[in-house]
Every structure is written in structure tokens, then in C-alpha cells.
Amino acid sequence: MKQKIMNKKVFLALIFGIALLGFFVYNVRADTVIWEQDAEDGSNCFGWSECEFAFDENWNSYAEQQWGGTENGTYIEEYFTKPVNVNGANWTFKISTWAEGGGDLSEVHVFCYNGDDWTFLGVKSGWGATFTLNISSQCWSQATLKIRTMAIFDGDFSSCSIYYYEGKVKWVATTGGGDIISQQEIILLAGMEQEVS
């Protein structure tokens, strides 16, 4: 098996929480490693305008969906390859929902794919709001985690909008023991290539 020679400064940067290849290790305890991934391994967008902004890793730009009578059920999908040794995951995303006259008349429904069908994770609405949902083990246990965010409009209003900014998965892995996690264990848990000295 090939091993990638990694600059020691880059290797240490990963350990101390600097983004590397879409991963961000932000909490290390004796048994647990949690890391973020917002760089998708694949994506799909149906019926939204400016879809590219949903996948650009910028939490200030957005794809947009406006009510026009036919947009219910349009969606954004994001795909992530599951790292090794994962035993949990959650989904964090940012949206804005707006309707003329106020009220929760536009919202997003979030699903994950369980290998056979889409599993409902939750429904959210709000302006410039960031939410986190727990991902079903039926979904994160798949080789590829698939998340679908669907636009839903309730009512016949001339002006309703949904903005989708970005999403990221937080992977959780445990060492299975109580010892302090070593740098090498973190790399192995994340499924990354090891340093060769």
C-alpha cells in the first residue's frame, strides 16, 4: 500500500486543528476524535438557481429557490465518502427562509440516504440560521453519506424564498480505549495516509 510523504509542519497542523483536505480536527479527547468535512466528494442540484454556491465552501454565498407554484420538492444533495472507524455523525447547515407577510411559510426538509430510501432527519426554517441534526446510523454506515435538502413552500404567496448556504458533516470515531490519542491514531481514524519519516 502506498504511503504519502507528508511535510511534518502540515502533519502537525492537522493535529492542532488546521483544515487539511476538507477535514478539520476540532476536539480530541481520550477516547474520541471528532472532525468536520465540508468539502463534498460529489453533489447534485435540482431546480435551484446558482447551485454552485451551495458547494463552494463559502458560508456567506447561497443557492436560491423562489416560490413559483412548481418548486416544492426541488433539492440539493451532498455526498461524502465515509472515513474508516466512524461510529457516529451529524449534519450542520445554514439556511434562510422568508415569506411575504412573515410566518413559517417556507422551510427545508432534510433527509439522508439509508441504502434503500431517504430517511427524514428534520424540518427547519429561519433567517441566516445554522442548524445541526443527528444523522441516522442507517445513513452514516453507508460507504457514501448522502444528504438531501428539499425546498417546501406552504401557501400561495407571490414572494417566498429559501437560501441554502452550505453544509458540513461532523464525523465521530473512538479509539476503543481510554489512553490519550496519539498523532498516528488520529491519522488512522480519519483514514488518511500516514507520514513516512
Steps between C-alpha positions, in 0.01 A plus 500: 500500500636840405570749772505869439802695623351790692689811608532493881366855531188400307467185712517698823260759362240226459541392859456852634181567305605657170289410198658238275331342199157603626547357850524701819588322826348719768453287809728226624429311824640181645259273312349715227598689188251736335580665171313711247479458125331762282675419172256274317613193305200547273180701468172538313262794465149495357288812447706757694669806350875558536556147631877540498477725807362210705828312448768772504595462872401866553246540782395845373406415140184304421284316251143634478153357456195722448135405515343482158241230547713207384811505720387275786732202509802658333816397679871530560700183565849471650710181506786412734721190503492348847841484670602180679413427864203739509231423758289815483433815299288813495408759237542877537358738239406865452179627339274804473126461446272794430136557408304816424310598813721286725429163651646156435369474146825380350722234653750228419460129563825308547553132417785249490522191279491164683591280204140435393312826553522850648472526881347820640733688736307820571326816382646847556432864422652832606700795374877454476467205736742213554361165612645163597316170458604153614553264204342156521746210529322343201638792295850561637571126486479516119828528305377836370297731723231677297311803637198653322361847583155555349310828453141505627259793463170510688243737353436699184713810549659715233828534687664215691867407490740244640875552502738209556853602592705193589509177695762286671514160663659444840644149524552328836741213565627333816825321576328238711727572796563762762852594402592842366466497123829512315563699184525177302164377633331821385634451149388137498155582637451760230602247236781724381839390378770482761816700520817324389818631663 
